[in-house]
Amino acid sequence: MSGFVPLYADDALLVVDKPAGLLSVPGRGPDKADCLAARAQAEFSDARIVHRLDMDTSGLIALARGAEAHRTLSRAFAARAVVKRYVALVAGRLSPPETEWGTVELPLICDWPNRPLQKVDRERGKPSVTRWRVLGYDAAMDATRVELVPVTGRSHQLRVHLRELGHPMLGDPLYAPAAIRAQAPRLLLHAAALAVPHPFTGATCAFESPPPF
């Protein structure tokens, strides 16, 4: 777990570009001990996870250094003072909305018999909102590049919302049919931009990471 190099580091904040296939926090069992949190703490003992990315998702993630910074950043996430933007490749031609940005509002709940899958449940699900816009269409792949802004932060929210629009993400091992899953060697979802208020100064710290696909 050596060689951990954040994109940004000071006495309160770390920002990391997480690779696809790496857990954000430890999973169950010794084979799932390697994760972003453990790698960060090997270099910065006071590093604490504030939010997570799915193992299959790559891109920007922020960690706090110390209890005070963790409390402050956690409050910022709870107050939706953090802006996150993702880029994904989804199956088929997704038609642009009538305005520049479209919105998906579908309540989500864990599908317990099939966990960790999530599902839409209009009676018991928690509110979840995603804003999206089309960036382009690749005719050779028959895939649309989409920018996504999660307003809420439910588990697997972006993946389920795009599936519900009829356009699963390429390479998605959980929500895409086999043919769409086979179009990419990994889930094509990347956290490409992150803007957070600095835990100590309050100044906006903005970061970008170009999608690797």
C-alpha positions in Angstrom: 0.0 0.0 0.0 3.0 2.3 -0.4 3.3 5.0 -3.0 0.0 6.8 -2.2 0.2 10.1 -3.9 -2.9 12.5 -3.6 -3.7 15.1 -6.1 -3.9 17.6 -3.3 -2.8 17.5 0.4 -2.6 20.0 3.2 -3.2 19.8 7.0 -6.9 19.5 6.6 -7.8 18.1 3.2 -6.7 15.3 0.8 -8.1 14.8 -2.7 -7.4 11.6 -4.5 -8.0 10.2 -8.0 -9.3 6.7 -7.1 -8.8 4.0 -9.7 -11.6 1.7 -10.7 -11.6 -1.6 -8.9 -10.4 -0.2 -5.5 -12.8 -0.1 -2.6 -13.2 3.2 -0.8 -13.3 1.6 2.7 -12.5 -2.0 3.8 -14.9 -4.7 2.9 -15.7 -7.9 4.8 -12.8 -10.4 5.0 -9.1 -10.0 4.8 -9.1 -10.2 1.0 -11.0 -6.8 1.0 -8.7 -5.0 3.4 -6.9 -3.0 0.7 -8.8 0.1 0.0 -8.4 3.9 -0.5 -8.9 4.6 3.2 -6.1 2.2 4.2 -3.7 3.5 1.5 -4.3 7.0 2.6 -3.8 6.2 6.3 -0.6 4.5 5.6 0.8 7.9 4.5 -1.5 10.2 6.5 -2.4 8.6 9.8 -5.2 11.1 10.5 -6.9 10.7 7.1 -10.7 10.0 7.3 -13.2 9.1 4.6 -16.0 11.7 4.2 -17.8 10.2 1.2 -17.3 7.2 -1.0 -17.2 6.1 -4.6 -18.4 2.6 -5.7 -15.5 0.2 -6.2 -16.3 0.1 -9.9 -16.2 3.9 -10.2 -13.0 5.9 -10.7 -12.3 9.5 -10.0 -12.1 12.2 -7.4 -12.7 11.6 -3.8 -12.0 13.9 -0.8 -10.7 12.9 2.6 -10.4 14.9 5.8 -7.4 15.1 8.0 -8.3 15.0 11.7 -11.6 15.0 13.6 -12.3 18.7 13.3 -11.8 18.7 9.5 -13.9 15.6 9.2 -16.8 17.2 11.1 -16.7 20.3 9.0 -16.5 18.4 5.6 -19.2 16.0 6.7 -21.5 19.0 7.4 -20.7 20.5 4.0 -21.7 17.2 2.3 -24.9 17.0 4.4 -25.7 20.7 3.5 -25.1 19.9 -0.2 -22.3 22.5 -0.3 -20.2 20.1 -2.3 -20.5 19.9 -6.1 -19.7 16.6 -7.8 -19.8 16.0 -11.6 -19.5 12.6 -13.3 -19.0 11.5 -16.8 -20.4 8.2 -18.1 -20.8 6.3 -21.3 -24.2 4.8 -21.6 -25.7 2.4 -24.1 -27.6 3.7 -27.1 -28.5 7.2 -28.3 -29.8 9.2 -25.3 -31.8 12.1 -26.6 -31.0 15.5 -25.1 -33.6 17.0 -22.9 -35.7 19.9 -24.1 -33.5 22.2 -21.9 -29.8 21.8 -21.6 -30.1 19.8 -18.4 -32.6 17.0 -17.7 -33.6 15.7 -14.2 -34.3 12.2 -12.9 -36.3 11.9 -9.7 -36.8 8.3 -8.6 -36.9 7.1 -5.0 -34.4 4.3 -4.3 -34.2 1.5 -1.7 -31.9 -1.4 -1.2 -33.1 -4.6 -3.0 -32.4 -6.7 0.1 -32.8 -10.2 -1.4 -30.3 -9.1 -4.1 -28.1 -6.7 -2.2 -26.0 -4.7 -2.9 -28.4 -3.9 -5.7 -30.7 -0.9 -5.4 -34.2 -0.5 -6.9 -36.8 2.1 -7.5 -39.6 1.9 -4.9 -42.1 4.7 -5.1 -43.7 3.9 -1.7 -40.7 3.2 0.5 -37.7 4.5 -1.4 -35.7 7.5 -0.3 -35.8 10.6 -2.6 -33.0 10.7 -5.1 -32.3 13.3 -7.8 -29.8 13.4 -10.7 -29.3 16.1 -13.2 -27.9 15.1 -16.6 -26.9 16.4 -20.0 -25.7 14.9 -23.2 -22.1 15.6 -24.2 -22.0 13.6 -27.4 -22.9 10.4 -29.3 -20.4 7.7 -30.5 -22.0 6.0 -33.5 -19.2 3.3 -33.7 -19.9 2.3 -30.1 -23.6 3.2 -30.2 -23.0 5.0 -26.9 -23.8 8.4 -25.5 -21.4 10.4 -23.3 -23.3 12.0 -20.5 -22.4 14.5 -17.7 -24.2 13.7 -14.4 -24.6 15.8 -11.3 -26.1 14.0 -8.3 -28.2 16.3 -6.2 -28.6 13.5 -3.6 -26.1 10.8 -2.8 -27.9 7.5 -2.7 -26.0 4.2 -3.2 -25.7 3.4 -6.9 -27.9 6.4 -7.7 -26.4 7.3 -11.1 -26.2 3.8 -12.3 -29.9 3.0 -11.4 -31.2 6.3 -12.8 -29.5 5.9 -16.2 -30.7 2.3 -16.3 -34.2 3.5 -15.6 -33.9 6.0 -18.5 -33.3 3.0 -20.7 -29.5 3.6 -21.1 -27.4 1.4 -18.8 -23.8 2.3 -18.3 -21.3 0.4 -20.4 -19.4 -2.2 -18.4 -21.7 -2.1 -15.4 -21.5 -5.5 -13.7 -24.6 -4.9 -11.6 -27.2 -3.1 -13.7 -26.4 -3.6 -17.4 -27.5 -6.6 -19.5 -24.7 -9.0 -20.5 -24.2 -7.5 -24.0 -23.8 -4.0 -22.6 -21.7 -5.1 -19.8 -19.4 -6.8 -22.3 -18.8 -3.5 -24.2 -16.2 -2.3 -21.7 -13.7 -3.9 -19.4 -14.9 -1.8 -16.5 -17.8 0.4 -15.5 -17.5 3.6 -17.6 -18.4 6.0 -14.8 -15.8 8.6 -13.6 -16.0 11.3 -11.0 -14.5 14.1 -13.1 -15.0 17.2 -11.1 -15.2 18.0 -7.3 -15.6 21.3 -5.6 -15.5 21.4 -1.7 -15.3 24.2 0.8 -11.9 24.0 2.6 -12.5 22.7 6.2 -10.5 25.5 7.8 -10.7 28.5 5.5 -14.1 27.9 3.8 -12.6 28.8 0.4 -13.8 26.7 -2.5 -11.3 24.1 -3.6 -12.0 22.8 -7.1 -10.4 19.8 -8.8 -10.8 18.1 -12.2 -9.8 14.7 -13.5 -10.3 13.8 -17.2 -12.2 10.6 -17.8 -9.9 7.7 -18.8 -12.4 6.6 -21.4 
